[in-house]
Amino acid sequence: MNRVAAKQVAGVPAELGTMTGAGLKLDSFKYEMPDYLQAEGLMLAPGDRVLAIPVAGGSQAVVVCKVVSAGG
C-alpha cells in the first residue's frame, strides 16, 4: 500500500509556507496569497507553518496540514 501511495504523490510540488494575517505566504513566492483553499477542519493562525500544494498554475494553493518541528 505504501508503494502505491508513493507513486500517486510522486511529482506533486508540495511547499512549505506560513500563515499570515492577510493569507498564505509560500516560501518560494514573494507575495501573500489572500485566496487559498484548505483541507476541511484545519484551524490556522498567523505564524503557523503549513504544507501546501500549488494548483491552477500556481495562482492558488491548497493548504494540506499544519507542520511543526520534530525537535520539540
PDB file of N, CA, C and O in Angstrom:
ATOM      1  N   MET A   1       0.821  -1.190   0.000  1.00  0.00           N
ATOM      2  CA  MET A   1       0.000   0.000   0.000  1.00  0.00           C
ATOM      3  C   MET A   1       0.870   1.261   0.000  1.00  0.00           C
ATOM      4  O   MET A   1       0.550   2.233  -0.683  1.00  0.00           O
ATOM      5  N   ASN A   2       1.964   1.247   0.761  1.00  0.00           N
ATOM      6  CA  ASN A   2       2.853   2.408   0.800  1.00  0.00           C
ATOM      7  C   ASN A   2       3.442   2.714  -0.574  1.00  0.00           C
ATOM      8  O   ASN A   2       3.576   3.878  -0.950  1.00  0.00           O
ATOM      9  N   ARG A   3       3.796   1.662  -1.329  1.00  0.00           N
ATOM     10  CA  ARG A   3       4.353   1.879  -2.668  1.00  0.00           C
ATOM     11  C   ARG A   3       3.323   2.513  -3.597  1.00  0.00           C
ATOM     12  O   ARG A   3       3.667   3.381  -4.399  1.00  0.00           O
ATOM     13  N   VAL A   4       2.073   2.091  -3.498  1.00  0.00           N
ATOM     14  CA  VAL A   4       1.011   2.658  -4.329  1.00  0.00           C
ATOM     15  C   VAL A   4       0.804   4.121  -3.979  1.00  0.00           C
ATOM     16  O   VAL A   4       0.693   4.962  -4.871  1.00  0.00           O
ATOM     17  N   ALA A   5       0.749   4.433  -2.697  1.00  0.00           N
ATOM     18  CA  ALA A   5       0.564   5.823  -2.258  1.00  0.00           C
ATOM     19  C   ALA A   5       1.734   6.693  -2.702  1.00  0.00           C
ATOM     20  O   ALA A   5       1.530   7.827  -3.136  1.00  0.00           O
ATOM     21  N   ALA A   6       2.939   6.183  -2.600  1.00  0.00           N
ATOM     22  CA  ALA A   6       4.116   6.952  -3.000  1.00  0.00           C
ATOM     23  C   ALA A   6       4.082   7.277  -4.485  1.00  0.00           C
ATOM     24  O   ALA A   6       4.466   8.376  -4.887  1.00  0.00           O
ATOM     25  N   LYS A   7       3.630   6.339  -5.301  1.00  0.00           N
ATOM     26  CA  LYS A   7       3.534   6.592  -6.738  1.00  0.00           C
ATOM     27  C   LYS A   7       2.485   7.663  -7.040  1.00  0.00           C
ATOM     28  O   LYS A   7       2.662   8.452  -7.968  1.00  0.00           O
ATOM     29  N   GLN A   8       1.407   7.702  -6.276  1.00  0.00           N
ATOM     30  CA  GLN A   8       0.342   8.662  -6.522  1.00  0.00           C
ATOM     31  C   GLN A   8       0.762  10.094  -6.237  1.00  0.00           C
ATOM     32  O   GLN A   8       0.282  11.015  -6.898  1.00  0.00           O
ATOM     33  N   VAL A   9       1.645  10.306  -5.270  1.00  0.00           N
ATOM     34  CA  VAL A   9       2.058  11.663  -4.915  1.00  0.00           C
ATOM     35  C   VAL A   9       3.428  12.038  -5.473  1.00  0.00           C
ATOM     36  O   VAL A   9       3.896  13.156  -5.259  1.00  0.00           O
ATOM     37  N   ALA A  10       4.074  11.119  -6.184  1.00  0.00           N
ATOM     38  CA  ALA A  10       5.373  11.429  -6.779  1.00  0.00           C
ATOM     39  C   ALA A  10       5.212  12.579  -7.774  1.00  0.00           C
ATOM     40  O   ALA A  10       4.345  12.543  -8.647  1.00  0.00           O
ATOM     41  N   GLY A  11       6.046  13.581  -7.632  1.00  0.00           N
ATOM     42  CA  GLY A  11       5.999  14.714  -8.541  1.00  0.00           C
ATOM     43  C   GLY A  11       5.045  15.817  -8.129  1.00  0.00           C
ATOM     44  O   GLY A  11       4.987  16.853  -8.791  1.00  0.00           O
ATOM     45  N   VAL A  12       4.293  15.626  -7.053  1.00  0.00           N
ATOM     46  CA  VAL A  12       3.405  16.684  -6.569  1.00  0.00           C
ATOM     47  C   VAL A  12       4.273  17.735  -5.884  1.00  0.00           C
ATOM     48  O   VAL A  12       5.002  17.411  -4.946  1.00  0.00           O
ATOM     49  N   PRO A  13       4.209  18.974  -6.329  1.00  0.00           N
ATOM     50  CA  PRO A  13       5.119  20.014  -5.829  1.00  0.00           C
ATOM     51  C   PRO A  13       4.666  20.617  -4.502  1.00  0.00           C
ATOM     52  O   PRO A  13       4.265  21.781  -4.466  1.00  0.00           O
ATOM     53  N   ALA A  14       4.721  19.865  -3.433  1.00  0.00           N
ATOM     54  CA  ALA A  14       4.343  20.387  -2.114  1.00  0.00           C
ATOM     55  C   ALA A  14       5.388  21.399  -1.656  1.00  0.00           C
ATOM     56  O   ALA A  14       6.580  21.246  -1.920  1.00  0.00           O
ATOM     57  N   GLU A  15       4.915  22.438  -0.962  1.00  0.00           N
ATOM     58  CA  GLU A  15       5.801  23.502  -0.486  1.00  0.00           C
ATOM     59  C   GLU A  15       5.466  23.868   0.947  1.00  0.00           C
ATOM     60  O   GLU A  15       4.344  23.667   1.413  1.00  0.00           O
ATOM     61  N   LEU A  16       6.457  24.408   1.635  1.00  0.00           N
ATOM     62  CA  LEU A  16       6.212  24.964   2.956  1.00  0.00           C
ATOM     63  C   LEU A  16       5.783  26.411   2.815  1.00  0.00           C
ATOM     64  O   LEU A  16       6.190  27.113   1.890  1.00  0.00           O
ATOM     65  N   GLY A  17       4.961  26.838   3.742  1.00  0.00           N
ATOM     66  CA  GLY A  17       4.516  28.219   3.765  1.00  0.00           C
ATOM     67  C   GLY A  17       4.203  28.646   5.183  1.00  0.00           C
ATOM     68  O   GLY A  17       4.296  27.849   6.117  1.00  0.00           O
ATOM     69  N   THR A  18       3.834  29.899   5.339  1.00  0.00           N
ATOM     70  CA  THR A  18       3.491  30.457   6.639  1.00  0.00           C
ATOM     71  C   THR A  18       2.157  31.184   6.523  1.00  0.00           C
ATOM     72  O   THR A  18       1.929  31.931   5.571  1.00  0.00           O
ATOM     73  N   MET A  19       1.289  30.962   7.486  1.00  0.00           N
ATOM     74  CA  MET A  19       0.032  31.693   7.528  1.00  0.00           C
ATOM     75  C   MET A  19       0.319  33.108   8.028  1.00  0.00           C
ATOM     76  O   MET A  19       1.106  33.297   8.956  1.00  0.00           O
ATOM     77  N   THR A  20      -0.315  34.090   7.414  1.00  0.00           N
ATOM     78  CA  THR A  20      -0.155  35.484   7.820  1.00  0.00           C
ATOM     79  C   THR A  20      -1.527  36.060   8.123  1.00  0.00           C
ATOM     80  O   THR A  20      -2.543  35.394   7.930  1.00  0.00           O
ATOM     81  N   GLY A  21      -1.554  37.278   8.591  1.00  0.00           N
ATOM     82  CA  GLY A  21      -2.833  37.932   8.839  1.00  0.00           C
ATOM     83  C   GLY A  21      -3.618  38.181   7.565  1.00  0.00           C
ATOM     84  O   GLY A  21      -4.838  38.338   7.599  1.00  0.00           O
ATOM     85  N   ALA A  22      -2.904  38.218   6.420  1.00  0.00           N
ATOM     86  CA  ALA A  22      -3.555  38.505   5.141  1.00  0.00           C
ATOM     87  C   ALA A  22      -3.766  37.259   4.275  1.00  0.00           C
ATOM     88  O   ALA A  22      -4.389  37.352   3.217  1.00  0.00           O
ATOM     89  N   GLY A  23      -3.266  36.110   4.698  1.00  0.00           N
ATOM     90  CA  GLY A  23      -3.437  34.902   3.895  1.00  0.00           C
ATOM     91  C   GLY A  23      -2.313  33.915   4.069  1.00  0.00           C
ATOM     92  O   GLY A  23      -1.888  33.621   5.186  1.00  0.00           O
ATOM     93  N   LEU A  24      -1.831  33.402   2.942  1.00  0.00           N
ATOM     94  CA  LEU A  24      -0.799  32.373   2.909  1.00  0.00           C
ATOM     95  C   LEU A  24       0.424  32.915   2.188  1.00  0.00           C
ATOM     96  O   LEU A  24       0.305  33.485   1.103  1.00  0.00           O
ATOM     97  N   LYS A  25       1.604  32.741   2.785  1.00  0.00           N
ATOM     98  CA  LYS A  25       2.880  33.144   2.171  1.00  0.00           C
ATOM     99  C   LYS A  25       3.701  31.887   1.947  1.00  0.00           C
ATOM    100  O   LYS A  25       4.249  31.317   2.890  1.00  0.00           O
ATOM    101  N   LEU A  26       3.785  31.454   0.678  1.00  0.00           N
ATOM    102  CA  LEU A  26       4.622  30.307   0.350  1.00  0.00           C
ATOM    103  C   LEU A  26       6.088  30.717   0.392  1.00  0.00           C
ATOM    104  O   LEU A  26       6.429  31.844   0.032  1.00  0.00           O
ATOM    105  N   ASP A  27       6.955  29.808   0.833  1.00  0.00           N
ATOM    106  CA  ASP A  27       8.386  30.115   0.938  1.00  0.00           C
ATOM    107  C   ASP A  27       8.994  30.487  -0.415  1.00  0.00           C
ATOM    108  O   ASP A  27       9.929  31.286  -0.474  1.00  0.00           O
ATOM    109  N   SER A  28       8.473  29.916  -1.496  1.00  0.00           N
ATOM    110  CA  SER A  28       9.074  30.144  -2.814  1.00  0.00           C
ATOM    111  C   SER A  28       8.416  31.280  -3.598  1.00  0.00           C
ATOM    112  O   SER A  28       8.776  31.513  -4.752  1.00  0.00           O
ATOM    113  N   PHE A  29       7.467  31.983  -3.001  1.00  0.00           N
ATOM    114  CA  PHE A  29       6.732  33.027  -3.711  1.00  0.00           C
ATOM    115  C   PHE A  29       6.753  34.290  -2.874  1.00  0.00           C
ATOM    116  O   PHE A  29       6.446  34.236  -1.683  1.00  0.00           O
ATOM    117  N   LYS A  30       7.108  35.428  -3.462  1.00  0.00           N
ATOM    118  CA  LYS A  30       7.339  36.626  -2.659  1.00  0.00           C
ATOM    119  C   LYS A  30       6.069  37.340  -2.200  1.00  0.00           C
ATOM    120  O   LYS A  30       6.135  38.193  -1.316  1.00  0.00           O
ATOM    121  N   TYR A  31       4.921  37.011  -2.778  1.00  0.00           N
ATOM    122  CA  TYR A  31       3.677  37.679  -2.395  1.00  0.00           C
ATOM    123  C   TYR A  31       2.795  36.773  -1.549  1.00  0.00           C
ATOM    124  O   TYR A  31       2.853  35.549  -1.668  1.00  0.00           O
ATOM    125  N   GLU A  32       1.979  37.380  -0.694  1.00  0.00           N
ATOM    126  CA  GLU A  32       1.000  36.618   0.071  1.00  0.00           C
ATOM    127  C   GLU A  32      -0.186  36.281  -0.824  1.00  0.00           C
ATOM    128  O   GLU A  32      -0.530  37.044  -1.727  1.00  0.00           O
ATOM    129  N   MET A  33      -0.798  35.153  -0.571  1.00  0.00           N
ATOM    130  CA  MET A  33      -1.971  34.727  -1.323  1.00  0.00           C
ATOM    131  C   MET A  33      -3.200  34.903  -0.429  1.00  0.00           C
ATOM    132  O   MET A  33      -3.403  34.122   0.500  1.00  0.00           O
ATOM    133  N   PRO A  34      -4.019  35.920  -0.701  1.00  0.00           N
ATOM    134  CA  PRO A  34      -5.195  36.122   0.145  1.00  0.00           C
ATOM    135  C   PRO A  34      -6.274  35.071  -0.090  1.00  0.00           C
ATOM    136  O   PRO A  34      -7.058  34.767   0.809  1.00  0.00           O
ATOM    137  N   ASP A  35      -6.314  34.517  -1.299  1.00  0.00           N
ATOM    138  CA  ASP A  35      -7.301  33.489  -1.635  1.00  0.00           C
ATOM    139  C   ASP A  35      -6.599  32.152  -1.773  1.00  0.00           C
ATOM    140  O   ASP A  35      -5.783  31.963  -2.675  1.00  0.00           O
ATOM    141  N   TYR A  36      -6.911  31.237  -0.891  1.00  0.00           N
ATOM    142  CA  TYR A  36      -6.325  29.903  -0.925  1.00  0.00           C
ATOM    143  C   TYR A  36      -7.383  28.923  -0.443  1.00  0.00           C
ATOM    144  O   TYR A  36      -8.404  29.325   0.115  1.00  0.00           O
ATOM    145  N   LEU A  37      -7.139  27.659  -0.657  1.00  0.00           N
ATOM    146  CA  LEU A  37      -8.024  26.595  -0.191  1.00  0.00           C
ATOM    147  C   LEU A  37      -7.329  25.878   0.955  1.00  0.00           C
ATOM    148  O   LEU A  37      -6.105  25.928   1.078  1.00  0.00           O
ATOM    149  N   GLN A  38      -8.110  25.214   1.788  1.00  0.00           N
ATOM    150  CA  GLN A  38      -7.502  24.441   2.869  1.00  0.00           C
ATOM    151  C   GLN A  38      -8.312  23.184   3.116  1.00  0.00           C
ATOM    152  O   GLN A  38      -9.509  23.135   2.836  1.00  0.00           O
ATOM    153  N   ALA A  39      -7.646  22.169   3.642  1.00  0.00           N
ATOM    154  CA  ALA A  39      -8.320  20.938   3.999  1.00  0.00           C
ATOM    155  C   ALA A  39      -9.346  21.231   5.085  1.00  0.00           C
ATOM    156  O   ALA A  39      -9.109  22.052   5.972  1.00  0.00           O
ATOM    157  N   GLU A  40     -10.471  20.563   5.006  1.00  0.00           N
ATOM    158  CA  GLU A  40     -11.544  20.787   5.969  1.00  0.00           C
ATOM    159  C   GLU A  40     -11.080  20.453   7.383  1.00  0.00           C
ATOM    160  O   GLU A  40     -10.373  19.468   7.597  1.00  0.00           O
ATOM    161  N   GLY A  41     -11.477  21.267   8.329  1.00  0.00           N
ATOM    162  CA  GLY A  41     -11.162  21.023   9.728  1.00  0.00           C
ATOM    163  C   GLY A  41      -9.889  21.680  10.228  1.00  0.00           C
ATOM    164  O   GLY A  41      -9.600  21.615  11.422  1.00  0.00           O
ATOM    165  N   LEU A  42      -9.119  22.312   9.349  1.00  0.00           N
ATOM    166  CA  LEU A  42      -7.893  22.973   9.790  1.00  0.00           C
ATOM    167  C   LEU A  42      -8.210  24.277  10.507  1.00  0.00           C
ATOM    168  O   LEU A  42      -9.047  25.054  10.048  1.00  0.00           O
ATOM    169  N   MET A  43      -7.552  24.515  11.616  1.00  0.00           N
ATOM    170  CA  MET A  43      -7.659  25.777  12.350  1.00  0.00           C
ATOM    171  C   MET A  43      -6.283  26.430  12.261  1.00  0.00           C
ATOM    172  O   MET A  43      -5.357  26.037  12.971  1.00  0.00           O
ATOM    173  N   LEU A  44      -6.152  27.430  11.388  1.00  0.00           N
ATOM    174  CA  LEU A  44      -4.846  28.061  11.163  1.00  0.00           C
ATOM    175  C   LEU A  44      -4.788  29.413  11.825  1.00  0.00           C
ATOM    176  O   LEU A  44      -5.796  30.114  11.922  1.00  0.00           O
ATOM    177  N   ALA A  45      -3.588  29.786  12.288  1.00  0.00           N
ATOM    178  CA  ALA A  45      -3.375  31.090  12.919  1.00  0.00           C
ATOM    179  C   ALA A  45      -2.138  31.724  12.291  1.00  0.00           C
ATOM    180  O   ALA A  45      -1.249  31.007  11.832  1.00  0.00           O
ATOM    181  N   PRO A  46      -2.061  33.070  12.262  1.00  0.00           N
ATOM    182  CA  PRO A  46      -0.869  33.719  11.739  1.00  0.00           C
ATOM    183  C   PRO A  46       0.391  33.189  12.435  1.00  0.00           C
ATOM    184  O   PRO A  46       0.431  33.044  13.657  1.00  0.00           O
ATOM    185  N   GLY A  47       1.406  32.908  11.634  1.00  0.00           N
ATOM    186  CA  GLY A  47       2.657  32.358  12.155  1.00  0.00           C
ATOM    187  C   GLY A  47       2.745  30.845  12.035  1.00  0.00           C
ATOM    188  O   GLY A  47       3.843  30.294  12.110  1.00  0.00           O
ATOM    189  N   ASP A  48       1.620  30.155  11.852  1.00  0.00           N
ATOM    190  CA  ASP A  48       1.646  28.705  11.682  1.00  0.00           C
ATOM    191  C   ASP A  48       2.377  28.341  10.407  1.00  0.00           C
ATOM    192  O   ASP A  48       2.171  28.968   9.368  1.00  0.00           O
ATOM    193  N   ARG A  49       3.235  27.325  10.479  1.00  0.00           N
ATOM    194  CA  ARG A  49       3.897  26.784   9.296  1.00  0.00           C
ATOM    195  C   ARG A  49       2.994  25.700   8.729  1.00  0.00           C
ATOM    196  O   ARG A  49       2.426  24.913   9.486  1.00  0.00           O
ATOM    197  N   VAL A  50       2.853  25.647   7.402  1.00  0.00           N
ATOM    198  CA  VAL A  50       1.939  24.715   6.766  1.00  0.00           C
ATOM    199  C   VAL A  50       2.589  24.067   5.554  1.00  0.00           C
ATOM    200  O   VAL A  50       3.568  24.576   5.008  1.00  0.00           O
ATOM    201  N   LEU A  51       2.029  22.943   5.147  1.00  0.00           N
ATOM    202  CA  LEU A  51       2.403  22.272   3.909  1.00  0.00           C
ATOM    203  C   LEU A  51       1.296  22.566   2.910  1.00  0.00           C
ATOM    204  O   LEU A  51       0.124  22.309   3.186  1.00  0.00           O
ATOM    205  N   ALA A  52       1.659  23.104   1.751  1.00  0.00           N
ATOM    206  CA  ALA A  52       0.676  23.484   0.743  1.00  0.00           C
ATOM    207  C   ALA A  52       1.076  22.937  -0.621  1.00  0.00           C
ATOM    208  O   ALA A  52       2.248  22.678  -0.891  1.00  0.00           O
ATOM    209  N   ILE A  53       0.068  22.770  -1.472  1.00  0.00           N
ATOM    210  CA  ILE A  53       0.294  22.314  -2.836  1.00  0.00           C
ATOM    211  C   ILE A  53      -0.228  23.387  -3.789  1.00  0.00           C
ATOM    212  O   ILE A  53      -1.427  23.664  -3.807  1.00  0.00           O
ATOM    213  N   PRO A  54       0.659  23.995  -4.580  1.00  0.00           N
ATOM    214  CA  PRO A  54       0.214  24.977  -5.567  1.00  0.00           C
ATOM    215  C   PRO A  54      -0.652  24.304  -6.637  1.00  0.00           C
ATOM    216  O   PRO A  54      -0.339  23.204  -7.091  1.00  0.00           O
ATOM    217  N   VAL A  55      -1.732  24.965  -7.033  1.00  0.00           N
ATOM    218  CA  VAL A  55      -2.630  24.463  -8.078  1.00  0.00           C
ATOM    219  C   VAL A  55      -2.959  25.597  -9.038  1.00  0.00           C
ATOM    220  O   VAL A  55      -2.560  26.739  -8.811  1.00  0.00           O
ATOM    221  N   ALA A  56      -3.671  25.295 -10.089  1.00  0.00           N
ATOM    222  CA  ALA A  56      -4.103  26.281 -11.084  1.00  0.00           C
ATOM    223  C   ALA A  56      -2.920  27.089 -11.614  1.00  0.00           C
ATOM    224  O   ALA A  56      -2.983  28.314 -11.712  1.00  0.00           O
ATOM    225  N   GLY A  57      -1.847  26.385 -11.952  1.00  0.00           N
ATOM    226  CA  GLY A  57      -0.679  27.058 -12.491  1.00  0.00           C
ATOM    227  C   GLY A  57       0.042  27.940 -11.493  1.00  0.00           C
ATOM    228  O   GLY A  57       0.792  28.836 -11.882  1.00  0.00           O
ATOM    229  N   GLY A  58      -0.175  27.696 -10.203  1.00  0.00           N
ATOM    230  CA  GLY A  58       0.480  28.475  -9.159  1.00  0.00           C
ATOM    231  C   GLY A  58      -0.318  29.687  -8.709  1.00  0.00           C
ATOM    232  O   GLY A  58       0.127  30.427  -7.831  1.00  0.00           O
ATOM    233  N   SER A  59      -1.493  29.903  -9.297  1.00  0.00           N
ATOM    234  CA  SER A  59      -2.287  31.069  -8.899  1.00  0.00           C
ATOM    235  C   SER A  59      -3.085  30.818  -7.624  1.00  0.00           C
ATOM    236  O   SER A  59      -3.588  31.766  -7.020  1.00  0.00           O
ATOM    237  N   GLN A  60      -3.209  29.578  -7.207  1.00  0.00           N
ATOM    238  CA  GLN A  60      -3.869  29.218  -5.953  1.00  0.00           C
ATOM    239  C   GLN A  60      -3.059  28.134  -5.274  1.00  0.00           C
ATOM    240  O   GLN A  60      -2.162  27.541  -5.874  1.00  0.00           O
ATOM    241  N   ALA A  61      -3.384  27.883  -4.017  1.00  0.00           N
ATOM    242  CA  ALA A  61      -2.721  26.804  -3.282  1.00  0.00           C
ATOM    243  C   ALA A  61      -3.733  26.140  -2.363  1.00  0.00           C
ATOM    244  O   ALA A  61      -4.701  26.762  -1.924  1.00  0.00           O
ATOM    245  N   VAL A  62      -3.492  24.871  -2.083  1.00  0.00           N
ATOM    246  CA  VAL A  62      -4.313  24.120  -1.134  1.00  0.00           C
ATOM    247  C   VAL A  62      -3.445  23.813   0.074  1.00  0.00           C
ATOM    248  O   VAL A  62      -2.420  23.142  -0.050  1.00  0.00           O
ATOM    249  N   VAL A  63      -3.847  24.297   1.239  1.00  0.00           N
ATOM    250  CA  VAL A  63      -3.138  24.003   2.481  1.00  0.00           C
ATOM    251  C   VAL A  63      -3.586  22.622   2.938  1.00  0.00           C
ATOM    252  O   VAL A  63      -4.771  22.390   3.179  1.00  0.00           O
ATOM    253  N   VAL A  64      -2.629  21.712   3.056  1.00  0.00           N
ATOM    254  CA  VAL A  64      -2.923  20.326   3.393  1.00  0.00           C
ATOM    255  C   VAL A  64      -2.907  20.102   4.905  1.00  0.00           C
ATOM    256  O   VAL A  64      -3.783  19.425   5.443  1.00  0.00           O
ATOM    257  N   CYS A  65      -1.911  20.670   5.593  1.00  0.00           N
ATOM    258  CA  CYS A  65      -1.808  20.466   7.029  1.00  0.00           C
ATOM    259  C   CYS A  65      -0.875  21.487   7.649  1.00  0.00           C
ATOM    260  O   CYS A  65      -0.101  22.153   6.962  1.00  0.00           O
ATOM    261  N   LYS A  66      -0.967  21.591   8.955  1.00  0.00           N
ATOM    262  CA  LYS A  66      -0.025  22.402   9.737  1.00  0.00           C
ATOM    263  C   LYS A  66       1.175  21.498  10.025  1.00  0.00           C
ATOM    264  O   LYS A  66       1.013  20.300  10.258  1.00  0.00           O
ATOM    265  N   VAL A  67       2.383  22.079  10.009  1.00  0.00           N
ATOM    266  CA  VAL A  67       3.577  21.302  10.320  1.00  0.00           C
ATOM    267  C   VAL A  67       4.275  21.921  11.521  1.00  0.00           C
ATOM    268  O   VAL A  67       4.226  23.133  11.732  1.00  0.00           O
ATOM    269  N   VAL A  68       4.928  21.065  12.306  1.00  0.00           N
ATOM    270  CA  VAL A  68       5.659  21.522  13.490  1.00  0.00           C
ATOM    271  C   VAL A  68       7.029  20.838  13.501  1.00  0.00           C
ATOM    272  O   VAL A  68       7.237  19.825  12.834  1.00  0.00           O
ATOM    273  N   SER A  69       7.933  21.398  14.253  1.00  0.00           N
ATOM    274  CA  SER A  69       9.283  20.841  14.370  1.00  0.00           C
ATOM    275  C   SER A  69       9.241  19.514  15.113  1.00  0.00           C
ATOM    276  O   SER A  69       8.550  19.388  16.124  1.00  0.00           O
ATOM    277  N   ALA A  70       9.972  18.530  14.619  1.00  0.00           N
ATOM    278  CA  ALA A  70      10.055  17.244  15.290  1.00  0.00           C
ATOM    279  C   ALA A  70      10.955  17.320  16.518  1.00  0.00           C
ATOM    280  O   ALA A  70      10.929  16.431  17.369  1.00  0.00           O
ATOM    281  N   GLY A  71      11.749  18.383  16.606  1.00  0.00           N
ATOM    282  CA  GLY A  71      12.684  18.514  17.707  1.00  0.00           C
ATOM    283  C   GLY A  71      12.071  19.106  18.966  1.00  0.00           C
ATOM    284  O   GLY A  71      12.764  19.276  19.969  1.00  0.00           O
ATOM    285  N   GLY A  72      10.798  19.417  18.931  1.00  0.00           N
ATOM    286  CA  GLY A  72      10.159  19.939  20.130  1.00  0.00           C
ATOM    287  C   GLY A  72      10.124  21.373  20.108  1.00  0.00           C
ATOM    288  O   GLY A  72       9.620  21.993  21.044  1.00  0.00           O
TER     289      GLY A  72
END
